[in-house]
Amino acid sequence: MRLKQFLSVEAARKTIEATKRSMANVIDSDSHDASSSHPPSSSSASDVQLEHFSYDDKIVRMFVTATIVWGLVATLVGLIVAIILVVPWLTNGAPWFAFGRLRPLHTNAAIFAFAGNGIFAAIYYSTQRLCKTRMWSDVLSRLHFWGWQAVIVSAAITLPLGITQSREYAELEWPIDILIAVVWLFIFGGNFLMTLIHRRERHMYVALWFYIATIVTVAVLHVFNNLVVPAGLFKGYSVYAGVQDAFMQWWYGHNAVAFFLTTPFLGLMYYFLPKAAERPVFSYRLSIIHFWSLVFIYIWAGPHHLHYTSLPEWASTLGMLFSLMLWMPSWGGMINGLLTLRGAWHKVAADPVLKFFVVGITFYGMSTFEGPMLSIKAINALSHYTDWTIAHVHSGALGWNGFMIFGMVYWLLPRLYQTKIWSPKLVSLHFWTGTLGILLYIIPIYAAGLMQGLMWRAMDETGHLAYPDFIETIQSVVPLWWLRIVGGLLYFSGVVMLCLNTLMTWLGRPATYEVPVYSAPRLSKDYAGDHAVPTESPLKDVPMLELGKKVDRFGRMDWHRRWERLPVKFTVLTTLAVVIATLFELVPTFLIRSNVPTIATVKPYTPLELAGRHIYVSEGCYNCHSQQIRPMVSETKRYGEYSKPGEFIYDRPFQWGSRRIGPDLAREGGKQSSFWHWTHFENPELVSPGSVMPSYVHLLTEDLKFNAIEPHVRAAAFLGAPYSDEDLNNTEAVARRQAEAIAAEVVQQGGPAAMQDKQAMAVIAYLQRVGTDLFRTEEPPAGATPAIETPEAEPATAAPSGEDTESAANPSNEVQDQVAAQ
């Protein structure tokens, strides 16, 4: 018993000592002494030569300023988008301000402009102090800043113009994607890695681990998700199609949240929270477990965004299992953050900076609990495509990302501008206003999401849909959308307070900034190792299994202390963890062709339909409409036969969507007359009373550039679409013939004449084609009868019921007849 007590006390003492050694540089990094915390083992103290250096705080001030400015822009655009959603007539049909175009602008501004610049401010400030060195290259730091702002401005210009890939969080087209890759990987990543190599602090602190994971993984995600074949300067077609494209997109989309909105903010938390609280991080070992499990597990979880879609069942199930496992490392990080405040909770009541951090970490815990919960198939069946997902995303973005940035900025302002903050009371007011704003935002949207999910699936006692008209569900949640606007206005008001406080603090700065000069010795090349860490387990002489002793030695994590002084090796290991996890997930989908059975009747889009699809994508229609009918009774009753994987083999990019503000369009083809669609573009209220869709009257007035269709067709042909020589060599003539036929239909149904040159003809052609190939009948060659063929010669998919076929072929209704009569 005494031996056990002694070993327990001794192990605790060594753990505390190791933790203090690892974390000491966080608390003391702003007050360096004349010696390194880990002096070279091969030299005596008298032989150590000190090097003098200063930190580059100018680049931090630049990124902080950009963070605040873009935060104001992102929240303002978000507020405008929320208003336009409920009163679409405010735009008066102007395409640049339509919801479909502005919503991606808001998300990109919030993620890459506001959060992105906040990340860079945190990294540039903390890395220099954790490494006891200036950033390796001031030139690269400035190139990074201006290059990133160029990316943001490019997004702000192109997205309202309809130049988009229509891939969530990856909407920007290929020229901008190349600029992002250069700025992120070579300029920012290169500067960061060289700074680590030239550091003067032996061991890399935990925040640096998360920065490394962020840089490496975002680069991998960005490059592989944006592999395209250009079809012009502002258009590229993904090398992936249909199911594979959806798989790749949500591998990227989920992990963009993980490694752009989570891991760098955890690094921020591990540095700035202990600094603000003046307390060491709670647990060194927990930070190791937190880091590696998060890096390895997160990368698998993306497919849970595609439950009950055309994705193979095994893939979405795998995503669900790994999402559930994310509870452990995510909450490990939250616990490590909150328990860092042990003994300092009295400071939280008085310090608004700590209030921001505490609420931010709490929202992180809530979001990382809810995310895995939403990945459970039974829950996802209710929540997917509803506003529940929107509430979940914003609780993380506004609470976790926003509040962590606000807390960091308020902590940095007096240090960067070397003066007292202008108004501490305004900081507190910002905190309470922002907190109330978040609650008023997410609570109504959670309610809206539940209402939508329950109304969509509701059945009456006769087995029919209780709410067959989709507009009913939209009108039911509009009052809740108004409450969301109030919450967004409060949150925006808090950002305005931050802008005012920053401006007034900046005006009170000294005429010349003081630039402190620090001293530290250069690291020796022949470091002997962690001499303070015992090499043997204290259980060496205890009678027990050797396996238990090995587990004990591993659990003390001395091996990780060695990795912490090898930045290149640490980066390589992190990269391997990410790549291996990715390959295990993606390779089977691309190698097993039977995952996507082909359908003989599915043909590539005609040139005019392809042009219409391009316009559909440009207008951002995917932000409101999905094209994926899930195999659920309520969905097949509402929309028709559920979607099959083979229907999407020519869809680049896929258009399955992630939210339904309007009905699903997967079986839209043939449901309405061409003149119905024309009227719908002109004034949606005429054919869909109560609709929140804006007018697309510009499609009826702007000419279609027929001579610009050919590059799109050739790009699709290069990627495998079997176009005829006529389609490739006489693209314009083929497109014009189809446009004239549709224009004649519109005239015959009571519409205006001579409209064959308008953009609406192409969009109508596309909408009338969507979802019809599955029901197409062709005269099979002699001896060939199967309608659906698979590489494994599996039985053909059963034909849809007679009722579904009839509804697809003859979908006339009273509204159509009324429009035709006009």
MORA-V727027 format. One record per backbone hydrogen bond with DSSP energy under -1.0 kcal/mol. NH is the residue of the N-H (numbers start at 1). CO is the residue of the C=O. If there is no record, write none. Layout:
BEGIN
NH | CO
NH | CO
END
This chain:
BEGIN
5 | 1
6 | 2
7 | 3
8 | 4
9 | 5
10 | 6
11 | 7
12 | 8
13 | 9
14 | 10
15 | 11
16 | 12
17 | 13
18 | 14
19 | 15
20 | 16
21 | 17
22 | 18
23 | 19
24 | 20
26 | 23
27 | 23
28 | 24
31 | 28
47 | 44
51 | 520
53 | 518
57 | 55
61 | 57
62 | 58
63 | 59
64 | 60
65 | 61
66 | 62
67 | 63
68 | 64
69 | 65
70 | 66
71 | 67
72 | 68
73 | 69
74 | 70
75 | 71
76 | 72
77 | 73
78 | 74
79 | 75
80 | 76
81 | 77
82 | 78
83 | 79
84 | 80
85 | 81
87 | 83
90 | 87
91 | 88
92 | 89
94 | 91
97 | 94
98 | 95
102 | 98
103 | 99
106 | 102
107 | 103
108 | 104
109 | 105
110 | 106
111 | 107
112 | 108
113 | 108
114 | 109
115 | 110
116 | 111
117 | 113
118 | 114
119 | 115
120 | 116
121 | 117
122 | 118
123 | 119
124 | 120
125 | 121
126 | 122
127 | 123
129 | 125
130 | 126
131 | 127
133 | 128
141 | 137
142 | 138
143 | 139
144 | 140
145 | 141
146 | 142
147 | 143
148 | 144
149 | 145
150 | 146
151 | 147
152 | 148
153 | 149
154 | 150
155 | 151
156 | 152
157 | 153
158 | 154
159 | 155
162 | 159
163 | 158
165 | 171
170 | 167
177 | 173
178 | 174
179 | 175
180 | 176
181 | 177
182 | 178
183 | 179
184 | 180
185 | 181
187 | 182
188 | 183
189 | 184
191 | 187
192 | 188
193 | 189
194 | 190
195 | 191
196 | 192
197 | 193
198 | 194
199 | 196
200 | 131
204 | 564
208 | 205
210 | 206
211 | 207
212 | 208
213 | 209
214 | 210
215 | 211
216 | 212
217 | 213
218 | 214
219 | 215
220 | 216
221 | 217
222 | 218
223 | 219
224 | 220
225 | 221
226 | 222
229 | 237
231 | 235
237 | 229
239 | 227
242 | 651
244 | 241
246 | 242
247 | 243
248 | 244
249 | 245
250 | 246
251 | 247
252 | 248
253 | 249
254 | 250
255 | 251
256 | 252
257 | 253
258 | 254
259 | 255
260 | 256
263 | 258
266 | 262
267 | 263
268 | 264
269 | 265
270 | 266
271 | 267
272 | 268
273 | 269
275 | 271
276 | 272
277 | 273
278 | 274
279 | 274
287 | 283
288 | 284
289 | 285
290 | 286
291 | 287
292 | 288
293 | 289
294 | 290
295 | 291
296 | 292
297 | 293
298 | 294
300 | 297
301 | 298
304 | 301
305 | 302
306 | 303
309 | 306
316 | 312
317 | 313
318 | 314
319 | 315
320 | 316
321 | 317
322 | 318
323 | 319
324 | 320
325 | 321
327 | 324
330 | 326
331 | 327
332 | 328
333 | 329
334 | 330
335 | 331
336 | 332
337 | 333
338 | 334
339 | 335
341 | 338
342 | 339
344 | 341
347 | 344
351 | 347
355 | 351
356 | 352
357 | 353
358 | 354
359 | 355
360 | 356
361 | 357
362 | 358
363 | 359
364 | 360
365 | 361
366 | 362
367 | 363
368 | 364
370 | 366
371 | 367
373 | 369
374 | 370
376 | 373
380 | 376
381 | 377
383 | 379
384 | 380
386 | 383
391 | 387
392 | 388
393 | 389
394 | 390
395 | 391
396 | 392
397 | 393
398 | 394
399 | 395
401 | 396
402 | 397
404 | 400
405 | 401
406 | 402
407 | 403
408 | 404
409 | 405
410 | 406
411 | 407
412 | 408
413 | 409
416 | 412
417 | 413
427 | 423
428 | 424
429 | 425
430 | 426
431 | 427
432 | 428
433 | 429
434 | 430
435 | 431
436 | 432
437 | 433
438 | 434
439 | 435
440 | 436
441 | 437
442 | 438
443 | 439
445 | 441
446 | 442
447 | 443
448 | 444
449 | 445
450 | 446
451 | 447
452 | 448
453 | 449
454 | 450
455 | 451
456 | 452
457 | 453
460 | 464
463 | 460
466 | 458
472 | 469
474 | 470
475 | 471
476 | 472
478 | 474
481 | 477
482 | 478
483 | 479
484 | 480
485 | 481
486 | 482
487 | 483
488 | 484
489 | 485
490 | 486
491 | 487
492 | 488
493 | 489
494 | 490
495 | 491
496 | 492
497 | 493
498 | 494
499 | 495
500 | 496
501 | 497
502 | 498
503 | 499
504 | 500
505 | 501
506 | 502
507 | 503
509 | 506
518 | 53
520 | 51
531 | 529
533 | 530
540 | 537
542 | 539
544 | 542
549 | 545
550 | 546
551 | 547
552 | 548
553 | 549
554 | 550
555 | 551
556 | 552
557 | 554
562 | 558
563 | 559
564 | 560
565 | 562
566 | 563
570 | 566
571 | 567
572 | 568
573 | 569
574 | 570
575 | 571
576 | 572
577 | 573
578 | 574
579 | 575
580 | 576
581 | 577
582 | 578
583 | 579
584 | 580
586 | 582
587 | 583
590 | 586
591 | 587
592 | 588
593 | 591
595 | 592
596 | 593
600 | 787
602 | 599
610 | 606
611 | 607
612 | 608
613 | 609
614 | 610
615 | 611
616 | 612
617 | 613
618 | 614
619 | 615
620 | 617
621 | 616
623 | 620
624 | 621
625 | 621
632 | 630
636 | 632
637 | 633
638 | 634
639 | 635
643 | 629
647 | 644
648 | 645
651 | 648
660 | 385
661 | 624
662 | 624
665 | 626
668 | 665
669 | 770
671 | 668
677 | 673
678 | 674
679 | 675
680 | 676
681 | 677
682 | 678
683 | 679
686 | 683
687 | 684
688 | 684
691 | 688
696 | 681
699 | 696
700 | 697
702 | 698
704 | 757
706 | 704
708 | 705
709 | 706
713 | 709
714 | 710
715 | 711
716 | 712
717 | 713
718 | 714
719 | 715
720 | 717
721 | 716
723 | 721
728 | 724
729 | 725
730 | 726
734 | 730
735 | 731
736 | 732
737 | 733
738 | 734
739 | 735
740 | 736
741 | 737
742 | 738
743 | 739
744 | 740
745 | 741
746 | 742
747 | 743
748 | 744
749 | 745
750 | 747
751 | 746
758 | 755
759 | 702
760 | 699
761 | 758
763 | 759
764 | 760
765 | 761
766 | 762
767 | 763
768 | 764
770 | 766
772 | 769
775 | 772
776 | 773
784 | 781
793 | 790
805 | 801
806 | 802
807 | 803
808 | 804
809 | 805
810 | 806
817 | 813
818 | 814
819 | 815
820 | 816
821 | 817
822 | 818
END
